[in-house]
Every structure is written in C-alpha cells, then in structure tokens.
Amino acid sequence: MCGEAPEITSCGPAIPKFNILEVQGSPSATPPPPNNGTGQENHNLWALEVSLDVEWAHATAPLANILLVTSPTAETLGVQGFQQFMNAEQYVVNNHLADVITQSFGAGEGSFHNGLSALTNLRHAFIDAQANHITVLASSGDGGTTNPYKEPVKNPALIPYPSVGWPASDPLVTGVGGTYL
C-alpha cells in the first residue's frame, strides 16, 4: 500500500493509500515501565491489535484507502477515554475523510455509569455519519455477553448480567464479531 513502505511500494493513482491521522495525538512511542497502575505499560499489545485491524481491513478491501485514526487514550483506561475516540470519529465525519469507519474498541453498556445518557452523549458522530452516508462498523467484543466493568482498571469485576458491547450495540452501527488475541 502507498504510504506503508515507500521504498517498497511506489505511489500512484491506482495504488491504495495508507495514512495515519493523529487528531488529538498518539500514544507515546515509549510505554511507561511495568507497574501496578493502568496497564498502559502493555501498549505494545495495542500495536499488535492495530496491525491486525489494518491487515484485515486491507485483506477485506484490498483496493480501499485506509486511514488509521489514533488517540492518545487507551481503551484499557476504562470508559473515560471514549469521548476522545468519538471526537476523533467526529473529525473524520466532519471532514469527509471516510466512507466506512470501523472501530475495534468497546465496552459493555453496563460499564457506562450514567447509563443511557452517557451513551447518548457519545453517539453524535454516528448520527452525523448516517446523515453523510458513512457506514459505521464496530467489534462486538471478545466475550459474548460477558463484559467487564472496565473499572477499576486492574482486574475489574464482570457486569453481573448478560450484556452487550457499545458501540456495536448502537442502532446506527453494524456490530461484527470480535477476535481474541
């Protein structure tokens, strides 16, 4: 893909492009040392998941241009980082940068402490995507109806009832099966 390895792939009009957009920044290239904190020290695993997502997107649609949108916030930090994720998606929608958005993050609906109002406050990018004829896909998660609360960050309890993952559960989003690394 154009942009992936310039010394290997020449860029031309028929060659799909790969670009990275850092709307609000990107995770630090050097993770913090191992500790008993937030799990950010495992951010090399984020890179593995991102690589897998990009590879599958390219395998599924080999002629599509791919725009990887990053956020400095880790999904491992609980649900408080979702606002940054959604702000980044809103930027993509507002600037007409994609026809399809695929998301590899999610959390059980029960992990949003303010319930429906928290989800309603996060879904503006989906409403605008629909109005702009942009398809939005999201991973349904790796655990079926078993989802953690996400807080505390280390060893969170499971939601005590069968639950669905958001944003895959949003009516404006198409949920697709997740894979477990």
C-alpha positions in Angstrom: 0.0 0.0 0.0 1.1 3.5 -0.8 2.5 5.2 2.4 3.2 1.9 4.2 6.7 1.4 3.0 7.8 4.0 0.4 11.0 2.1 -0.5 8.9 -0.9 -1.5 5.6 0.4 -2.8 5.5 3.2 -5.3 2.6 5.6 -5.0 0.3 6.0 -8.0 -3.4 6.8 -8.7 -4.4 3.1 -8.8 -2.4 2.1 -5.6 -4.5 2.2 -2.4 -3.1 4.6 0.2 -2.4 4.1 3.9 -2.2 7.1 6.2 -2.2 7.8 9.9 -4.2 10.7 11.4 -3.4 11.8 14.9 -6.3 14.1 15.6 -5.6 14.5 19.3 -2.1 13.0 19.4 -0.9 9.4 19.6 0.2 7.1 22.4 3.8 7.7 23.5 6.2 5.5 21.5 7.9 4.5 24.7 5.4 2.9 27.1 5.8 3.5 30.9 7.7 0.8 32.8 5.8 -2.2 34.2 3.9 -1.2 37.4 0.7 -1.9 39.2 -1.1 1.1 37.5 -3.3 1.4 34.5 -1.9 -1.3 32.1 -0.6 1.3 29.7 2.8 -0.4 30.1 1.3 -3.1 27.8 0.8 -0.7 24.9 2.8 -2.9 22.6 -0.3 -5.1 22.6 -2.2 -2.1 21.2 0.2 -2.0 18.3 -0.5 -5.7 17.7 -4.3 -5.2 17.7 -4.0 -2.1 15.4 -1.8 -4.0 13.0 -4.3 -6.9 12.9 -7.1 -4.5 12.3 -5.3 -2.7 9.4 -4.3 -6.1 7.9 -7.9 -7.4 8.0 -9.2 -4.1 6.5 -6.7 -4.4 3.7 -7.4 -8.1 3.2 -11.2 -7.5 3.1 -11.0 -4.5 0.8 -7.6 -4.6 -0.9 -8.2 -1.6 -3.1 -9.5 0.7 -0.3 -7.6 3.6 1.0 -7.0 3.1 4.8 -6.9 6.0 7.3 -5.8 4.9 10.7 -7.0 7.4 13.3 -5.2 7.3 16.6 -6.0 8.6 20.1 -3.6 9.0 23.0 -6.1 7.4 25.2 -6.1 3.6 25.8 -9.3 1.6 25.9 -7.6 -0.1 28.9 -8.2 3.1 30.9 -11.9 2.4 31.2 -14.7 4.2 29.6 -13.4 7.7 30.3 -11.4 7.6 27.1 -14.4 7.1 24.8 -15.0 10.8 24.4 -11.6 11.2 22.8 -12.4 8.2 20.5 -15.7 9.8 19.5 -14.1 13.2 19.0 -11.7 11.7 16.5 -14.5 10.0 14.6 -16.4 13.2 14.6 -13.4 14.9 12.9 -13.3 12.1 10.3 -17.1 12.6 9.6 -16.9 16.4 9.6 -14.0 16.4 7.1 -15.5 13.7 4.9 -12.3 11.6 5.3 -14.0 8.1 5.0 -17.0 6.2 3.5 -16.6 3.5 6.1 -15.5 3.7 9.7 -14.5 0.5 11.6 -13.9 0.5 15.3 -12.0 -2.0 17.3 -12.9 -0.7 20.8 -15.8 -1.3 23.0 -17.2 -1.7 26.5 -20.2 -3.4 28.0 -23.1 -1.0 28.2 -23.3 -1.6 31.9 -19.8 -0.1 32.4 -21.0 3.4 31.5 -22.1 4.6 34.9 -24.6 7.2 33.7 -26.3 4.5 31.5 -28.3 5.7 28.5 -27.4 9.4 29.0 -23.6 8.6 28.8 -24.2 6.7 25.6 -26.4 9.4 24.1 -23.7 12.0 24.8 -21.1 9.8 22.9 -23.1 9.0 19.7 -23.1 12.3 17.9 -20.5 11.1 15.4 -22.8 8.1 14.5 -25.8 10.4 13.9 -23.7 12.7 11.6 -22.1 9.6 9.9 -25.6 8.4 9.0 -26.6 11.8 7.7 -23.4 11.8 5.5 -24.0 8.2 4.3 -21.0 6.8 6.1 -21.1 3.2 7.2 -20.0 2.6 10.8 -18.9 -0.9 12.0 -17.8 -1.9 15.5 -16.4 -5.1 17.1 -19.0 -6.9 19.2 -16.2 -7.8 21.6 -14.4 -11.0 22.6 -16.5 -12.3 25.4 -20.0 -12.7 24.1 -22.4 -11.5 26.7 -19.7 -11.4 29.4 -18.2 -8.0 29.8 -16.1 -6.3 32.5 -17.0 -3.1 34.2 -13.5 -1.7 33.0 -13.1 0.0 36.4 -11.0 -0.4 38.5 -8.6 -0.7 35.6 -6.7 -3.6 37.1 -8.9 -6.7 37.5 -12.4 -5.2 37.1 -15.4 -7.2 38.1 -17.7 -8.6 35.5 -21.1 -7.0 34.8 -23.4 -9.3 36.8 -25.9 -9.9 34.0 -25.6 -10.7 30.2 -24.7 -7.5 28.4 -23.9 -6.2 25.0 -20.9 -4.1 24.0 -21.1 -0.5 22.9 -20.7 0.9 20.3 -21.6 -2.3 18.5 -25.0 -2.2 20.2 -25.8 1.3 18.9 -28.6 1.2 16.3 -26.6 3.3 13.8 -23.6 0.9 14.0 -23.3 -2.6 12.4 -21.8 -5.0 15.0 -19.3 -7.5 13.7 -17.7 -10.4 15.5 -14.6 -9.8 17.6 -11.5 -11.9 17.9 -9.4 -12.6 20.9 -5.7 -12.1 20.8 
